[in-house]
């Protein structure tokens, strides 16, 4: 493998790990009671927690794939996510 390919793989891994870290932080906040909201704007999707914290689109899309998260208001059309997402699992003891 060339040094260029190795460097590229390292960058991709760092980006992926950063995305996972952001998603974990959002999941932690949601487990403590925060909800995740999606607002569609002309500039694109804007995700925020009820705590006021903005959430990256990539991290939010990863979060809503979690089995612990459910949509409280499904999208109007297939393939379009709803606007409010909440934690639904019982807290771990």
Protein Blocks (a to p, Z undefined) as FASTA:
>chain_A
ZZklmmmmmmmmmmmmmmmmmmmmmmmmmmnopacdddddfkbpcdddfkopacdfklmm
mmmmpmkbccfbdcfbghiacfbdcdfbdcdZZ
